[in-house]
């Protein structure tokens, strides 16, 4: 079982549009989709229950959490096999399971993202700080201010 922190990887720049792949809890990815238009990978990111990836700390109860996620994942795959769309079936998955999202914003929108998310809860704040640091490093001319 792995415990992962949120991460952001900038991988494309097309004109003033900059894309990033964000790995975070499913809940954070859903918030990014709702507020910023991110495209979320709707699949559960585990390779079976032995490698389930989750966000957060569950000291002393990790096996119980893992068992609940395995049941949710099993139900998810059965729903998809029965014809339910992955985006509908994902509603049975816990928000603490890690997911991936692609976020593509203009330079100005990334600046706004870094400003607005820096004070909006620990997970988004961490992403905003990581994004700001990486954007200044990768695109210094666009993010010096």
N, C-alpha and C positions, 0 to 999 in steps of 0.2 A: 504494500500500500504506500502511495506517495502523497506527500503534502506539498503543494506547490503554492508559490506566491504569484501575484499578478505580474505580467510582463507585457512589454510593448516592443514591437520590432518594425521599424520603418523600412519598407522595401521597394517603394516606387514613388517617383515624382514625375508628373506629366503636366508641364506648364506650371500653374500655381496649385495644382491638386496633388496632395501628398497622401499616400496610402500607408496604413499600418495594420499589422496583424496583432491583435490583443488576445492574450490568454488570461482569463480571469474566471471568477465564479460565474455560473450560468445566470445568477441574479444580476450581477454587474453587467454582463453582456446584454441581457435583456433591457436594462436601463439605458445602455449605450445605443441600442437599437431604437428605443422609444424616443430618447431625447436628442440623439445626434445622427440617426439614420444608419447606424452600423448594420452590416449584414452578418447574422449569427449563424454559425454552423450548428444545425439543429440536432446533430447526432451526439449521443453520449460518448465522451472521449475515452472510455475505458476499453481495454482489450480483454474483456472478461472481468469477473469480480476480483481476481487476484491482483490486478493492476489498476484498480479504480483510483482515479485522481480526484482529490477533494480539496476544498479551500477551507481553512479554519483549523481550530484546535479542538480535539475531542479527547482530551487526556482521560485515560481510564475507561473510556467507552468506545474506542475506535472500532472494535469488532462488532458491537451492536449497530453503530452507524453504518459500517460496511455491509452488514447483513440487510439493513433496510434499503440501501442503495441497490444491492443485487436484486432484490425483489422488484424494486421500481424499474430497474433496467430490463429485467425479464418481461415485465408487463409492457414496457415501451416497445420492445422488439416484437412481442406477440401482436400488439395493436397494429404496428406497421405491416407485419406479415398478413394481417387480416384485411388490409386495405385502407387503414386510417393513415392520413398524411403524416409524415414525420413532424411537421410543425404542430399538428394537433396532438399527436401522441406524446410529444415532449412535456406536456403539461403534467404528466405523472412523475417526471424526474425532479429530484430536489434541486433547489437553487444553489446549493453549496457544491454541486458537482462542477468541475472545471469545464469550460467551454471556450470556443474561439470565435472571434468576431473580426471582420475587416471593416475598418473605418477610413473613409476617404473624405478629406476636407480640404478646403482652400487654405492658403497660408493664414489669411485673416481668421478663418474659422478655427484653425488649430490654436492660434493665439487666444481666441475667445474660450475654447475648450480648456486650455491650461489655466486661464484666469477663473472661469466659473466653476470648474471641478476641484480647484485646489482647496476649497473649504466645504465640500459637500460629502462628508463621510470619509472614513479611513481608506476604503478601497479605491474610490474615484480620486481622492486626494493623492494617493500614492501613484496612480496612473498619470495624473496631471503633472506631478513632479518629474516622473520618469520621462514623460513626453517632452516636457520643457527642456530638460537636460539634454536628451538625445537630439531634439530638433536644433538646438543651439550648436551642438557639436557637428551635426551632419550638414546643416544649412545655415552657416553663420551669417551670411548676408541677409537672409530673410527674417532671422529671429534675434537680431542684436538688441532690439528695443524692448 
